[in-house]
Amino acid sequence: MLSTNKLNKIKSNFPVLVGDNVVSKNMCNLLIKEISNSKSFDDMIMGGRSRINKGSKNFNLYIKNSINSAKLLKLFNSKSFYKKIENLFTKNFKDGSWVNLHKPKSFNPKKFTIKKKLNSSELKKMLGNNYTNPKVNLDIDFSVSKGGYRLRPHRDDITRLYNFLIYLSDIPKKNGGSLTIYRKKAKKNFRKSFRRFPKITELEIVKSFTPKKGTVVFFQSTPNSYHGVKRFIERNCPKRFFIYGSYALNKPVIWNYKGISYYPHIISTKKRMLTSFHDANYLTTAPKH
């Protein structure tokens, strides 16, 4: 169902594996049909992305009625496949790359990241201040984007280890919607901090991926894993169907790069937002609780 042997490392400032035709075109068409047949979506975010999120009642109903999506979920939502991805990154990136200091020993297939609005104090309380003995789980959503969808450069949630994207439809380059990888313009041997939402003027493009049916992108969610999506223009082209997911911990990830540890600092706010919208920067100092 998914040919991981087709995944190859690309030249980037953080670990990325990419493969074409990892999912067959026929399977992509079947998955598109199932998403299209969904009677409802859980939310719409980022100017036009409709999602069916793991953990919702709607998701459970969708999986019950969608044979191929259920097969894909079963594959990804297992400790054996998580370890397979972990081993792929270990094998391909041996050159003193980013390391998670507290590796999870158990995989919880029923767990998912809660998608509800919290202020920063509530988020800190939910995540706790003990980083040891974490558990890992799969987060996944089945998505379709209409014109106007875009995603500003950022790094993902502080609980995430590995992220992945499965493109189900071909989008012409002129229509945008490309996943774009960034790096900081100023090159330094050592950085004391990594902002979650850097200014676009601080960044330069490393590589862009135009959505192509069957292409899969995996990347490690390191403090410097800046990425975004160019504005999608829905004109004379199919909708942007894709599957997004991640392997996430039930607590923040503490990253280490060449002997230096980086800790997440959640920016205080009274505004209630989804956890994925909160600002949390990585610093070399442990946060005070």
N, C-alpha and C positions, 0 to 999 in steps of 0.2 A: 504493500500500500504506500510505503514511503521509503525511497531508496537513499538511505543515509550515506552510502558509499560514494554518492555523487557530490557530497558536500566538500568544498575545498576552501582553504584559508585564502583571504585576500590581503593585500597590503593596506594596513590601517593602523591607527594609533591605539586601538583597543581590539581585543579578539573578536573576529567576525568569520563565520563560515557561510558560504553561499553555494547553491547548486541549482542548475536548470534541470527541468524534467524530473525533479525529485518525486513529484506527484504526477501521475499520468493525466493527459488531457481529458480522457474519458471520465476519470474520477473527479476532476475539477468541474466538469459539466454537471455531473450528478450532484455535487455539493452545492453548486450555484442554484440548481433546481430546488433543492431542499430549503436553502435560505430564502429563495424567492417565494416558496410556498408557505413560509411562516406567516401566520395571521397577525402576529404582534411582535414588537421589539421592546426591550427593557428601557432603552433610553436613546437619545440622540445627542451626540457631543461634537465638539470641534467643527461646528458649522455645517454638519451634514452626514455624520457617521452614525448609522443605526446599529445597535448591538444587541445580541442575545448572549447574556452573561452567565457563566457557570455559577450555580448557587441559587438562581432565581426559579420560581415555580414555572415561569415561561420557558426557561432553559430545559427543565426536566421534561416538560411537555414536548418541546421541540425534539429532544433526543429520542423520546419514546416514538415519535412519528417519523424519524429521519434515520434510516438504516445506515447510510454511509457516514454521516456525521457521528453516529453512535460508535461505529467501528474506529473512526479516527480518535474520538475521545478515549476509547478503551486503550488504544495504543499509547497515547501520550500520558494518560492518567495512571501510570504504573511506575513502580520503583525501578524496574528493569530498564525501561526506556530512558528514565531520568539518568540512571547510571551510564547508559550508553552515550548520552549527550555529554555528560561530565567527562567521560573517558576520551571522547573525541576532542574536546577542548584541551585536556591534559596532554594528549598525544601531539596535537598540532601546535601548541604554544608552550614550549619548554624553556624559552629564553628569558626567564626571570619576570614573567608576566604577573598580572594581578592575581592574588590568592585570597580566598575567603578564609578568615582566621578560624571560624567555628563551623566546621563541616557538619551538616545534618546526618544523623544516623538512622532516622526513621522517615518514611514517606507516608503522608496521610491523604489517601485518594478522595476522602469526603470533604476535606477542608478547602476553603477558597477565601480570597481576600474580600472582606466585607465592603460592599459598595454603598455606603451611606454617608451623609454629610456630617462632618465633625469639625469642631474648632481645634486649634493646635494642642490645647490642654487635654482634650478628650483623646486626641490621636496619640499623644505621649503616654497617657494612661493605658490605652489599648495595647500599645507596643511594649510597654514595660521598660525597665532599665537593666535587665539581665540578658546579656547577649549569648550566653553559653547554652549548650544542648538544644539547639533549634530543631524544629521539624520543617520538612519541605512539602509543598503541595503544588499542584498545577492550577494556574488560572488560565482561562481560555474564553474567547468570545468569537461568535460567528457574525461577521459584519458586512454591511454594504454601504457604500458612500455615494452620495449624490453630489452634483456640482457645488463648489464652494467649500468642500472639506479641505482643511489644511491643518498643519500641526507645527507650531513654532519650535525652534531648536531647544532641546532639553535633555536631561537624563531621567530615566524612569524611577519609580518608587524605590525607597531605600531598603525594601524587603526583598527585592528581586535579584536573582542570581543569573539566570539565562532568559533571554527573550527570543521569540521567534515570530516570523510572518510567513504565511503561506498565501501566495497570490493565485487566485482562481480565474482571473480574466486578464486578457491582453489590453493594455491601455497605450494608445499611441503617444510617443514622446511629447508631441505638441500639446497634448491635453493635460500635461502635468501629472500630479498625483504620485510623483516619484519619492521613494525613501531616500533621504540624503544624509550622509554621514559627515560630521564636522570635526575639526580639531582647533585648538587655540592657535591664534596667529603667532604669538610670542613663544618661541621655543625655549624651554627651561629644563634643566636636569632635575630640578626639584620644585614642586609646588606645595605650598602650605594649605591651599584650599581649592575646592572645585565647586563652583556655584551650580545649583540645579538648573536655573534658567539664565544662562549667560546672555549678554547682549549680542545681537547678530554681528555687530561691528567687531567683536572680539574673536570671531570665528572665520575659518576658511573651509571651503568644501574639499573633502577627501575623495568622495565617490557618491554617485547617485545611481539608484536602481529603478529603472522604469518597470512598473508592474508587468509581469509576463507569466502567462498561464503555466502553473506547475513549478514555478521558481520558489525556493524556500530560503529564507535568511535566518540564521541563528546568530546572536551576539551576546557576549557576556555583559551584564549590566553594571559595569565598573563606574567609578566616580567620574571618569572622563568620556563615557560612552554617549557623546552628544549626537543627536539625530533629530530629524524632523521630516515633515511631508510637505512638498510643494503643493500649492493650491491646485485642486482638481477641477478641470473645466469639462463639464459634461456636455459635449457637443459632437454629434456624429460619432459616438463611441459607446461601448457598453458601460454599465455602471461598474464601479470599482468594488468587486467582491473579493473578500480576503478573510483569513482566519488569523487572529492575533492571540498569542499566549505567552506565558512565562512560568518558570519554576521559581517560586517565592518562598521565603521563610516566614515563620509566624512571629518574627522579631527582626530588627534591623540587621543588615549585613555589615560586618566590620571588615574592610578591605585592607590588604597589605601589599605594598609595592616596593620591592627591593629593600625590605627591612623597615619601611615606614608604614605605620598604621593610620588609617583614615576613619574617623568616626562621624556619623550623621548628626547634624544640629538642625532640629526642626524650628523654623522661624515662627515666632509667636504671632498669633492672630485670633481675634474673636470671631472672625468670619467663618461660617460653617461651609465646608467644601468637601467634595469627594476626596478620598485619600490621595488619589492620583493627581490632584490639582494643588496639593500642599507643597510649599517650598521648603526643601531640606538640603542644606549644603554640607559637603564633606570637608572636615578639618582634621588637622593632625593632633588636636587636643580632644580628650574625652569630654562629653557634655556634663555639666553639673546638674544633679537631680535634687 
